[in-house]
């Protein structure tokens, strides 16, 4: 179905003037918070130019973080087909067209888009000219292919000694797995994360089922964040050492580092944490519990936290039993649990959450994406804004989760159409003539 839709989209694009046609009349329905129309806020990464040669999530998310902070990001896509993410849903109105992928639209705001085939001689020449013009290159291609194309860091730093090059691969540039391919499912489970997923301290059968992956593609986003931090650190270091450097980014290691207690526990005592805590776990009195209109998550491993929960429940008679004193509760957590379950089941989610917060009890409401998005907290923060795209229409997008007081992040432009900025980048930035561009199109280089 997607391939048929893609063919139809290509034909329509060619009818309108070609896949590399410049966008006409695209607009954004949002301006930077705290600025008046016509004002231009300072940008934290203003003046930094980034070349993105990556697909799907990890690499594009890394550069999106920089683009939202003001860096000029030039995104390279294969001619005719584009980024892999263009074929992934969800799609508005369930129409699977490459310009309408919500995943692609989200990951590529504030970027310029070009098409380029580095598997051609002309494409390699154009790529090298682009590298001369940028501060940062983020790529996620298999090492053996990069070597075969002659586009390794050792070769590119001769062109641009100031280049910071971040290479994102499933297992890193070295080791016996360095040339292995992998999907995000492989790197997630290869990190040990799947071994402790799912977790339910009150379901003894949980150990007998197979590991599962967490919702979404969280391993890809973990990697994108860490790649962004490392890249900006290398850019900062360039001022001290006087040159760029190469960053070897392993998706497996990025996810592995995110295991909050499993890794240090194994390093300290050699113990591999199981999915289910022991019955003496101080956490086993709570967890995700059903209430009248949904679920709440109640946690607490310290005496004062459990005391707050007792007070929230009205300090019932059973809680005054000597053996349930907060300093001893961890010895009787499973005995306490039925009382908590019964109390929660009789109340509404918001009541439990807000009353718990007033008493500093560790309780949260379990929300769906829609409920969170429409919550009064998100509305007050202005976290979601409307962005207009010429093909996908007006959709809501999340802004950056940070607030910089002097150089705010912002959404200034929607994700690029495939090859939208070919003319700007190749003619205006690199100086190619229209005749040269026509020849490169004919050769399949752009």
N, C-alpha and C positions, 0 to 999 in steps of 0.2 A: 504493500500500500504506500509506504513512504517513497519507494523508488518511482512509482507512477506519479505521485504528487510532485516529486522532485523534477521529473521530466517536464511536467506541465508548467512548473515554476520557471524552469530554464527557458522554455519556449516563450513564455510571457515576458521574461526579462529581456530576451533578445529582441522581441517585438518592440519593447519600450526603449531600446537603445543599447542593449548589451549588458553583460554582467558587471562590467567595469564602469557603468554609467555613474555620474555624480548624482547624489540625491538632491532633489529640488524641493524646497519648501518644508523640509523637516523641521519640527519645532519641539520645544520642551515646555511643559506646562508648569514648570517649577523654577524658581530662582533660589539662589543661596539664602539660607536662613540668615536673617539679620542684615540683609542688604536691600537697598531700594533698587527698582528697575534701572538699568543702565550702569549701576555700580559694578565694579569688578573687585571681588575680595582678593586679598593676597593668597598665594598658594604655597603650602609648605614645601612642595617639590616642584615649584615653578622653575622652568629652565632646564629640568632634567628630561632627557629624551630616552625612551625605552623601546627596544625592538622585541616584540613577542613572537616567537616561533614555536608555538605550543598549542595543544588542543585539549578538549574536554574540560576538566575542572582545575586541577592543581596549578598548572602554569598560568592559565587565564585568571584564576582567582588571585594569584600572586601579583600579577600586573594590574589587576583591577584595584587592589588596595593602593597601588601607587598612582593610578590614574585618578582615583577619587581625591587624592591629595594634591593633584595638580600637575603630575608628570604627563608629558606628551607620549602616549603609547601608540606605536605603530604595530598593528597586528597583521601577521602574515598568514594567509590561508591558501590551500591548494586551489588552483583555478578550477572552476566548474562545480566543485563539490563542497569546498569550504571546510570549516572546523567540524570535527566529529559531533560536537554538541548540537549542531544545527539539526541533526537527525533524532535528537532525544526530546521527549516531551517533558512537561505537558505543553500542549498547543492551544491557543485561544480557539474556542468553538470546536475543538478536536479536529482541526484541519491541519494535517501534518506537512506544513511547508517549511523549508529551511530558514526563511526570514521570520518565522513565527514561533520558533522554539523559545519557550519562557526561560529555559536553562541558559541558552546562548544569550538571550537578551539581557538577563540579569548579570551574567559574568563579564559582559563586554561593553558596558556603558562607559562613556568618556574616552573611547578609543577611536583611532583612525584605522580603517581596514584596507588592506591591499591584497591582491592575489599574486602569487609567485611560485614557480616551480623550480626548485634548486637542482632538480635532476637534469636540467639542461645547462649547456655552457653559458648561454645568455643569462639564465636565472642565477647561476653562481656569481657571475660578474655583478649583477644588480645587488645580490645579497651582500657582497663584499663592500660595495659602495654604501649600502645602508649602514653597515657596521662602522664605517668611517665616521658616520654622522651621529652616532648614539653614545650614551654613557653606559647603558645597561643592555645586555642581551639575556633573555630568559627563553630556554628551549627545553624540549622534552623528547628528543629523538633518540632512538637506540644508538649507543656509542659506535657500533660498527658502521652504521650508515653515515654518521657524522664524519668518521674517519675516511670512509670511502669518498665522500663529497669533498674532502680537503677543507673542512670548515671547523676543525678543532680549535680549542683556545690557543694552542701553541701557534697555529697558523694565523688566527685572527688577531692576536695581540701584536703581530708584526705590522698589521694595518693600523691598529688603534691600541697603543700601549696603555691607554687609560681605561680600556674596556673592563667592566665588571660583567662576567659571564656566569650565569647560574644554569646548571644543567640538572634537570629533574628526571630521574629514572626510577624504575621500581625498586632496584636493589643497590644502586650506586655504581660508580665507574670502575670499581675494582672488585676482586673476589670472584669465585667460581660462578656466581649468578649474574655477573655484570651484564651479560648479553641476553639474559632471559627476558622474555616478554611477560607481562602480567596485567590483569584487570584489577580494579580497585578491590574486588572480592579477594584476590590472591594476596595483596599486600596487607589487607586488614587481618586476614587469618594468619599470614606469615609473621605478624608482629606479636602474636599471643593474645590479642584483644578478643578474638572469637572464643578462646578457651574459657573466658569468664562471662560469656554472653550466651543466653540470657541469665539473669540472676534473680532469684526469688527465694528468700530465706525461709519461706513457709510452705514450699512445695518440694517434698522429698524426691519426687520423680524428676526434678529438673536435671539431676546429674545423669540420668539415663538417656536423655535426648541429645541429639547432635548439636554442636555449636551453631549459632546463627550470626548474621551480620547485623549491626545496628542500622536503624532506618537512615535512608538517604545515602550519600557518599561521603560520610564524615572523614574517612581516611584521606580523601583527596583534599578536603578543606584544611585539615590539620597540616598537610604538607605545604599547601599554598601559603598558609600563615607563616610557617617556619621558614620557607624559602624567601618570603618577603622580608622577614626580620634579618636574615643573613645577607640578603642583597643590599639592604639599606645600610647595614653595618659595614659592608665592604665599600660601599660608596662613601661613607663617612671616613673610613680608614684611608681612602685614596688621598685625602688631603694631607695625611700624615706621612704616608710612605711614597707618595708621588707617582703612583701607578695603580692600575686596576688589578684584579685577581680573579681566579677561577673558583667557583663554588660547586662542590659535588654534593648534590642533594638526593638522599635516598628516601623514597616513600615509606619503605618498611621501617627504617630507623625513626622517621618522623612520628609514625603511629606508635611504635614501641616506646618512645619517650613520653607518650601521653598516658601511659598506664600509671596512675597516680600512686598506688601502694604496692602493686604486684611486683614491680621491678626492685624497689628497695628491699622488700621483704625477702625476695630470693637472694639478693646480694648479701643480706645480713645473716640469714639463717639457713639458706638453701631450700626454703620451703616454697612450694608452688601453691599459690592461693587457689582454692577450689571455688566453684560458682556459689555454693551455698555455705554461709557462715555456720559455725558450730551452734548447737542449741543454747550455748551459754553466751552467745554474742549479745552485747549490750544493745544492739540495734534490732534484735528479733521481736521486740514488743510492738514495733510499728511497721513502716514500709508504705507501699501504695495500698490504700484502703478505700472501699466503696462507700460513698455517702448518698444522700437522697437524690442528688442531681449530678452525679459524676464521681470523681475520685480526688482524694488528697494524698499527699506524701508526708508522712510524719516520721521524723528521724530524731536521734538524740542519743549520744553515748556518754553524756556527762550528767552528774547528779542534778545540777541546777536546771538542766533542760527538761529532765523528767519531772522535776518538781513543778516547772511551769505548765507542763501538760496536765498534771494532777489538779493544779489550780484552775486551769481552763475547764476541766471537767467538773468543777465545783467541789473539789476536795471530798470525794465520796468516802463513805465509811471504810470500805475495803482498803483505800489508799493509806489509812492511818494504822494499818497493821504493821507491827514492828518489822516484819520481814520485808515489807515493801518500802521501807525507808529509802529515800533516793540514793543514799550511799551503798545500799545493798541490792538495788533493783536489778543489777546485771545478773545476779544469781537466780532471779525469779522472773526474768523477762517474758518467758513463754506463758507464765501464769497470769501476768498482767495483760497480755495481748487480748484475750476474749473480752475483758472489760472495755478496752479501748475500741475494739471493733464494733461492739454493740453501741457505744456512745456515738461514734462517728456515723454509723448507719442511720441514725435518727435525725441528723442535721444536714444543712445545706453547705455546699462547698465554700461559698463566699463568707458565710458566717464563721465557719471553722478557721478559715485562712486569716481573716481580719482580727478576730478575737485572739487567735494564737499570736499574731504579730504584736498585739498590744501587750501581751505577757512575755514576749521574747521567746516564745516556744518555736522550735524548728519545724514549721509546717508550711507547706506550699500547696496551692491549688494546681491540679494537673489539667492543663489547658491544651486544646487543639491549636493548630496554627491560626485558624480563623478566629478563635476566641482570644488568643493572645494579641493578634493583629488589631482587633476591635476593642481591646481593653482600654479603660480610661488612662492607664499608665502610658501605653503606646501612643494614644491620641494626644496626650499632654506633651509628650516628647517630640511629636512631629516626625516620628521615625520613618513613616511611609509617605511617599510623594507620588504624584501622577507624572508619568513620562509618556510623551506621544511619539510613536514610531510609525513611519509611513506605510508599513505593511501589517504590523501587528495591532495598530491602533493604540489607544491610551490604556496603560496598565499601571498598577501600583508597584513600586520598587522600594526595598529597604535602603536607607542611607547607611553611612558608616556608623559603627557603634560607639565611636569616640566623638568628643566635642573639643576641638581646639579653639581657644578663645580668640586668637589673633589670625590664624590661618585655617579657617574651617574647611573640612571636606565637603564636597558638593556633587550633585549630579547635574552636569551641564549639557550633555548630549546623549541621545539614545545609542544603542549598539549599532555598529555600521552595517550597511548592506554589503553583500559580498562584492569586494573590489571597489567599494564606494570611493575611496580616496586614492585610487591609482593615479589619476591625473595630478593631484596635488603632490603626492610623494615622488612620483617618477619624473614628472616634468618640472614642477616648481622647486622641489627640494633637491633632486639629483641632477637636473638639467638635461634630461633626455628630450629629444625633439619628437614631434608628433609622428614623423616618418619612422624614427627608431622604435617608438612604442608600437606602431602598426606592425613592424616586422617581428617584434617580440611576441605580439599577440598571435600572429600567424604561426610562429614557431612553437606556441604553447608555453612560452616562458612566463607570461603574466596573464 
